[in-house]
Amino acid sequence: MRKIESGDFTPTDIDLFQDLQWDYAKRLVNRPQIESVDIVDGVEYSWPEPACRDLGQRRDNDYKNVLESR
């Protein structure tokens, strides 16, 4: 990832990175869920303030239920 983010990469590097991502995803979905998560009762936890500025209400799902025109 560091090499890709640096801008000094080849198409082969991109292919290798995609292969690594797929391998990780396959391993993650094929093992028991309890091995992938820890559930903790966090009643005392308080969410930190966001690190980025507020960009307003999300709009990427505004039209997800609109029927296709035919």
Secondary structure as UniProt FT lines:
FT   HELIX           2..6
FT   HELIX           11..29
FT   HELIX           33..35
FT   TURN            43..44
FT   TURN            60..65
//
